Amino acid sequence: MNCRHCNTSLNDVFIDLVSQPPSNSFLTKAQLNEPESYFPLKLFVCPECFLVQIDEYKSSQEIFSAEYIYYSSFSTSWVDHARRYVDMAIDRFNLNEDSFVVELASNDGYLLQFMVEKNIPCLGVEPSTTTADAGREKGVESINEFFGCDLARTMVEQGKKANLLLGNNVLAHVPDINDFVGGMKILLADDGVLTMEFPHLMQLVAKNQFDTIYHEHFSYLSLTTVRRIFAEQGLTLFDAEELPTHGGSLRIFARHEENNSLPVTDNVATMLEVEKKAGMTSMAFYQNFQTKADTVKLGLLQFLLEQKKAGKRVAAYGAAAKGNTLLNYCGVKCDLVEFCVDANPHKQGLYMPGSHIPVLPPKALKERKPDFVIILPWNLKDEISSQHAYIQEWGGRFVVPIPEISVL
């Protein structure tokens, strides 16, 4: 395998989470009797550009198909985050009825719905037809294609150039990151602004967030590496900020390198220095992460086995992709975790890949009264524990598995 950015040969393993089924490939009851596809979940780090990455074992076309069932709007905190972003962008970049906003990976219209409310012309680019259709119900029009240079050229030929071009949690999802960033260069208006949000690799390592690794995340990103990728496509990062979302993310702001009307803020140099001091420009930073993951694995298994021996019932909340990575790496099945509840009706009635744990509606918590509920999307633990605090009525307790097993 060669680096998807700089083509350097890759030999240094960042972490090996063994073979797993794709994290969003939920199963019907009939499919439980059929063979299940597993792919390696092994990450490498590039010694040249420090891009952490996985090979494209399963194509993006297969992952983001009509059966894709991740809908952003089922997290109220994420929708609130999107609403605040829209307010910020309108104010900071003077967006109005004459502007044109494009979101890459617009999902179910969770963000652009607020642009629609403000009467700001906008368009989503979303390869999954099911989520795009959900966005259209909110008044958000979308192009159902994968984004890259070819689509960007077609859009420009149609007179579409973005004054604001944004993408949240999409940069990690593209197998050809050079083509994707090159497409943004083409689509961005001469005086336009580009913003991207992505989980910060520095936080992934520091907080032991190995469960955020799955097949649809092809790349794991630092500001140092992203700055290099953007610069080689003629885009300049002029601002950056840290966000609490997804366990610790970065939001970057970029422009054409020829556009000097937006000076580079001190935030960029500051964050680059933070990464340097953390060791991210040295291969030593990327070693021994496997040991951290194994510590979580042993801790979770010990906890589950102790509850099984004590006759306690354990359930999970949130059939999230990160939860599937965690459960499959630990080898957890429905004998240790009886069921999982999720607010997304598209997941209810299905079974989690690999573990085959059934996914039920949240009301199952009140009906079955488990002793412990593991919050798999730990980044939403405050939201989830607050909404379902009623489990305390029968002595139930929430459990958070990352960065270490913790009973709330």
C-alpha positions, 0 to 999 in steps of 0.5 A, spaced: 500 500 500 502 507 498 500 513 501 493 516 498 496 523 498 504 522 497 504 515 494 510 513 499 510 506 501 507 504 507 510 499 512 509 502 519 502 499 522 499 504 527 494 499 529 491 493 527 483 492 529 483 485 526 478 483 520 471 486 522 464 487 518 463 494 515 461 498 521 454 500 518 452 494 515 446 492 519 443 485 518 436 483 517 434 477 521 434 473 515 441 475 513 443 472 520 443 465 517 448 468 511 455 469 511 458 475 513 463 479 509 469 481 514 475 486 512 482 488 515 481 494 519 489 495 519 491 502 519 498 505 517 502 511 518 506 515 512 513 517 514 513 522 509 506 526 510 504 523 517 497 521 514 494 515 518 490 511 513 487 504 511 486 501 504 480 501 501 478 494 502 471 496 501 469 501 496 466 508 498 460 506 493 459 500 497 459 503 503 455 509 501 449 506 498 442 506 498 442 502 504 446 507 508 443 508 514 447 514 518 442 520 519 445 526 522 439 529 525 438 524 530 443 527 534 440 533 537 446 536 540 449 535 533 443 539 529 444 544 535 452 545 533 450 545 525 445 551 527 450 555 531 455 554 525 450 557 520 449 563 524 456 564 525 458 563 517 452 568 515 455 573 520 462 572 519 462 571 511 456 576 510 452 571 506 445 573 503 440 571 498 445 573 493 450 568 496 451 560 494 452 555 499 455 548 497 455 542 503 459 536 501 456 530 504 450 534 506 447 527 509 439 528 511 439 536 510 441 537 518 445 543 516 443 546 510 436 546 513 438 552 516 440 556 510 434 554 507 430 558 513 435 564 512 433 564 504 440 563 502 441 559 496 444 552 497 445 545 495 448 539 498 452 533 495 450 527 498 452 520 494 447 516 499 440 517 496 436 515 502 439 520 506 439 525 501 431 524 500 430 525 507 434 532 506 429 534 500 423 533 505 427 539 509 427 543 503 434 541 501 436 540 494 442 535 493 446 532 487 446 524 488 454 523 486 461 522 489 464 529 489 471 530 486 474 534 480 470 531 475 463 533 478 466 540 480 468 541 473 461 539 471 458 544 477 462 550 474 460 549 467 453 549 470 454 556 473 455 553 480 461 556 484 460 556 492 461 563 496 461 558 502 463 551 501 463 546 507 464 539 509 463 536 516 466 529 517 467 528 510 474 529 509 476 522 512 471 519 508 474 520 501 479 514 498 482 519 493 483 525 498 487 529 493 482 529 488 477 531 493 481 537 495 482 538 488 475 539 486 474 544 492 479 548 489 475 548 482 468 549 485 470 555 490 469 562 488 475 566 487 473 570 493 470 564 497 471 561 503 471 553 505 470 550 512 472 543 514 471 539 520 474 533 522 476 529 528 483 531 530 488 525 530 491 528 536 485 527 540 484 520 538 491 518 540 490 522 547 483 520 549 484 512 546 479 513 541 480 507 537 473 505 536 472 511 531 476 507 526 472 504 521 472 502 514 468 508 511 474 513 515 479 512 510 484 517 513 485 520 520 487 527 520 492 532 523 492 540 521 499 539 519 497 533 514 491 537 512 495 543 511 500 540 506 494 536 502 491 543 501 497 547 499 499 542 494 492 544 491 493 551 491 488 552 498 491 556 504 489 555 511 487 562 514 484 560 520 483 554 525 479 552 531 478 546 536 471 543 537 469 539 542 465 535 537 466 527 536 471 527 542 475 533 539 475 536 532 478 541 528 475 546 524 479 549 518 478 555 514 481 555 507 481 560 501 485 560 494 492 562 495 491 568 490 486 571 495 490 575 500 483 579 502 483 574 508 490 574 512 492 568 516 491 568 523 495 566 529 491 560 530 494 556 525 501 557 527 499 556 534 495 549 533 501 547 528 506 548 534 501 544 539 501 538 534 509 539 533 510 539 541 505 533 542 510 529 537 506 529 531 511 530 526 515 524 529 514 517 528 514 516 535 508 519 536 504 513 532 507 507 536 504 503 541 497 505 540 495 498 540 497 497 547 492 502 549 486 499 545 488 492 548 487 495 555 480 498 553 478 491 550 481 487 557 477 492 561 470 492 558 471 484 557 472 483 565 466 488 566 462 484 562 464 477 564 463 480 572 456 482 570 454 475 567 457 471 573 453 476 578 446 475 574 446 482 571 443 484 565 447 489 560 444 493 554 447 498 550 445 505 547 446 507 540 448 503 535 453 507 532 459 505 528 464 506 533 460 502 538 461 496 532 468 497 532 469 496 539 464 490 540 467 487 534 474 488 536 473 485 543 469 479 541 462 481 544 456 478 542 449 478 544 450 473 550 454 479 554 450 485 551 443 483 550 440 488 546 442 495 543 437 501 543 437 507 538 433 513 536 434 512 529 428 508 526 432 506 520 436 501 525 431 499 529 429 491 528 436 490 525 442 487 528 449 490 529 454 487 524 458 482 527 456 482 534 448 480 532 446 484 537 438 486 536 437 494 535 430 496 539 427 502 540 429 506 546 422 504 550 425 497 550 429 500 556 423 501 560 420 495 558 426 490 560 430 494 565 437 492 564 442 493 570 447 497 566 447 501 559 453 502 555 453 508 552 457 506 545 457 513 542 460 516 548 461 523 545 454 524 546 454 521 553 451 527 556 445 528 552 444 520 552 444 520 560 440 526 561 434 524 556 434 517 559 436 518 567 429 514 568 434 508 568 435 510 575 428 508 578 430 501 577 437 502 579 440 502 572 447 505 571 450 508 565 457 505 563 462 509 558 467 505 555 472 510 552 478 512 554 477 507 559 471 503 563 467 508 567 460 506 571 457 513 571 
